[in-house]
Amino acid sequence: MKYIPLLISILLFTACNSSTEQNQSEERPNVKVAEMNTENYTLIHTVYFWYKEDLSEENIEIFKKAVKKLGTVPSIGKFHNGPPAPTEARGVVDNSYDMALNVFFKDVAAQKAYQVDPIHLAFVEQCESFWEKVIVYDNMIR
């Protein structure tokens, strides 16, 4: 009976260590993007916007027009935007955002050009007060 607390401690310690080791082995390797050969890849720039709670319909329309103008930036290959899809609610789906952009670039240089393009800079200046949150995911595809 006096060994039960010791056994429980050992079991807890073992369980925590094996869980930590498993999580560490499942982590992605640290890929250095700057060293990645991107020659045969396309860059996809995905942006999610959450409007400020009190954003007026007028400002939402201004935002939507400004987003459409973003699609005219010369370095863009393809450009799509829209609200969350009305798909089935599942724990892995985040449809809490208000607007998403999917911007395709032929390479990283084209994406860098987009970042400093006057149309993009004007969009940020005109609309940054409209969103409460923005998240960007950039990924490479073949």
C-alpha positions, 0 to 999 in steps of 0.5 A: 500500500505504501508503494502506490504513490511511488508507482503512480509517480513512476507511471505519470513520469513515464507517460509524460516522457513518452508523450514528449518524445512522440511529439518531438519526433512528429515535429517538422524538420526546420526547413530553411526557406531561403535555402529551398530550391524554388525553381519548379514551384509556384507560390500561393499567398493566402490571406484571411481577413476578419472585419472589425465588428462595427464595420459599416456596410459602406466600408465593407463595399469599399474593402471589396472594391479595393480587394478586386483592384488588388487582382490587377497587380502585374506580378500576380499570376492568378487571383481569387477572393471570397467569403467562407464556403458554407461547408459542413461544420467540422472541428478542423474547419475555421470559417470565422473569417470574413474574406479570403484571398488566394494569390498565385505567383510564378515565384518568390520574386513575383510575390516580393514585387507584389508586396511593394507594388503601389496598388498593394500599398494603397490597399493596405493604407486604405483598408487596414483600419477595416480589419481586426485580424489578418493572417497570411499563409504562403506555400509553394506548390509544384 
